[in-house]
Structure formats: structure tokens, C-alpha cells
Amino acid sequence: MENKLHKYYKAASNLILVTLVLDPVEFFFSKYLGATKDEVVFEVLGLLFIALTAYTIRRGVSWVKYILLILTLLGIAAIILSIKAAAVSTVTVLITGAQVILMAWALVLLFKIPAPTDQDALDSDI
């Protein structure tokens, strides 16, 4: 019999995928668009890291929630630093804020998942 993952894994993964879609939009609106090759390389690496995080969450890897916690805390720090910087556009701050909220929501879902030994932790087809 195949073990089914808790429904929150898929929901959290979908939320992370939404942040993946928002990231290029945020990059487009940032003042650093196309400034250097390094900016583009770091953007692509960031997108790959977010995609890998969403994939591992969807596969049910439970320790990824701790990496997501660190990413969310870094996102909060980015918002605070962005608000203090006068040259940053409002759209960029709003998109980053939306990403942090989505990551925090995914994080809450991941920490609400019961222990794997609990029978209620599994989805039912009923």
C-alpha cells in the first residue's frame, strides 16, 4: 500500500510555486534589471533554489520546513531593508511582501502536519 502525503504538503508546495512566479516579476520591476550578468545569474539560481524547495516539499521531505523558515526570516529582513531604502519602488516592496506572506503561510501549513506515525496525518480518499 502506498503512503499518501498529507494534503498540506501539496498546498505548501503550491504556495511556494506562486512565489516562484512572483520572483521574476519582482526582478523586472527592480531598479537592477539587467545591470550586470551577476544579477541575472543570481536571479536564476534563486529561482532554481525556490523550485527545488517546492519540489522537495511536494515529495514530503519534512526537514525542508526549516530551510523555508530561514528563507522567510530573510524575506522579512529584505522587506525591512527595502522600506528603509528610498530608491526602491513600491511595487518591488509589495511583491516581496506578498512572497514573504505566501512563504509564511506555507510554513504554517508545514508545521501543522502531524507526525507521520499518526493515522490522521494521511489523506483519505473519502
C-alpha positions as CSV (number, residue, x, y, z in Angstrom):
1,M,0.0,0.0,0.0
2,E,1.3,3.4,-1.0
3,N,1.7,6.0,1.7
4,K,-0.1,9.2,0.8
5,L,1.3,12.5,1.9
6,H,-0.7,14.9,4.0
7,K,-2.7,17.4,1.9
8,Y,-0.7,20.3,3.4
9,Y,2.4,19.2,1.6
10,K,0.8,19.9,-1.7
11,A,-0.8,23.1,-0.6
12,A,2.5,24.4,0.8
13,S,4.3,23.4,-2.4
14,N,1.7,25.3,-4.5
15,L,2.2,28.4,-2.3
16,I,6.0,28.2,-2.9
17,L,5.3,27.9,-6.6
18,V,3.3,31.1,-6.6
19,T,6.3,32.8,-5.0
20,L,8.4,31.3,-7.8
21,V,6.1,33.0,-10.4
22,L,6.3,36.4,-8.5
23,D,10.1,36.4,-8.3
24,P,10.7,37.3,-12.0
25,V,8.0,39.9,-11.8
26,E,9.7,41.5,-8.8
27,F,13.1,41.3,-10.7
28,F,11.5,43.1,-13.7
29,F,10.3,45.9,-11.5
30,S,13.5,46.3,-9.5
31,K,15.9,49.0,-10.4
32,Y,18.7,46.5,-11.0
33,L,17.1,45.0,-14.1
34,G,19.8,43.9,-16.5
35,A,22.5,45.9,-14.6
36,T,25.0,43.0,-14.7
37,K,25.3,39.4,-15.7
38,D,25.8,38.6,-12.0
39,E,22.3,39.9,-11.2
40,V,20.8,37.6,-13.8
41,V,22.8,34.6,-12.7
42,F,21.8,35.1,-9.0
43,E,18.2,35.5,-10.1
44,V,18.3,32.2,-12.0
45,L,20.0,30.5,-9.1
46,G,17.4,31.9,-6.7
47,L,14.6,30.6,-9.0
48,L,16.2,27.2,-9.1
49,F,16.5,27.1,-5.3
50,I,12.8,28.1,-4.8
51,A,11.8,25.4,-7.4
52,L,13.9,22.8,-5.6
53,T,12.3,23.8,-2.3
54,A,8.8,23.4,-3.8
55,Y,9.7,20.1,-5.3
56,T,11.1,18.7,-2.0
57,I,8.1,19.9,-0.1
58,R,5.8,18.2,-2.6
59,R,7.8,15.0,-2.2
60,G,7.1,15.1,1.6
61,V,10.6,15.9,2.9
62,S,9.9,17.2,6.3
63,W,13.1,19.0,7.2
64,V,12.6,21.5,4.3
65,K,10.3,23.5,6.6
66,Y,13.4,24.6,8.5
67,I,15.0,25.9,5.3
68,L,11.7,27.6,4.5
69,L,11.8,29.2,8.0
70,I,15.2,30.7,7.2
71,L,14.0,31.9,3.8
72,T,11.0,33.6,5.4
73,L,13.1,35.3,8.0
74,L,15.5,36.5,5.3
75,G,12.5,37.8,3.4
76,I,11.3,39.8,6.4
77,A,14.8,41.3,6.7
78,A,14.6,42.2,3.0
79,I,11.3,44.0,3.4
80,I,12.7,46.0,6.3
81,L,15.8,46.9,4.4
82,S,13.8,47.7,1.3
83,I,11.4,50.0,3.1
84,K,14.4,51.9,4.6
85,A,15.9,52.4,1.1
86,A,14.4,55.4,-0.6
87,A,15.3,54.3,-4.1
88,V,13.3,51.0,-4.1
89,S,10.0,51.1,-5.9
90,T,6.7,50.5,-4.1
91,V,5.9,47.7,-6.5
92,T,9.0,45.8,-5.5
93,V,8.3,46.1,-1.8
94,L,4.7,44.9,-2.3
95,I,5.8,41.9,-4.4
96,T,8.4,41.0,-1.8
97,G,5.9,41.4,0.9
98,A,3.5,39.1,-0.9
99,Q,6.2,36.5,-1.3
100,V,7.0,36.6,2.4
101,I,3.3,36.2,3.3
102,L,3.0,33.2,1.0
103,M,6.1,31.6,2.4
104,A,4.9,32.2,5.9
105,W,1.6,30.6,5.1
106,A,3.3,27.6,3.6
107,L,5.5,27.4,6.7
108,V,2.4,27.4,9.0
109,L,0.9,24.6,6.9
110,L,4.1,22.6,7.1
111,F,4.4,22.9,10.9
112,K,0.7,21.9,11.3
113,I,1.4,18.5,9.7
114,P,1.1,15.8,12.3
115,A,3.8,13.2,13.0
116,P,3.9,10.5,10.2
117,T,3.0,7.8,12.7
118,D,-0.4,9.4,13.3
119,Q,-3.0,7.8,11.1
120,D,-4.9,11.1,10.8
121,A,-1.8,12.5,9.1
122,L,-2.6,10.7,5.9
123,D,-5.1,11.9,3.3
124,S,-8.2,9.8,2.8
125,D,-9.9,9.3,-0.4
126,I,-13.3,9.5,1.2
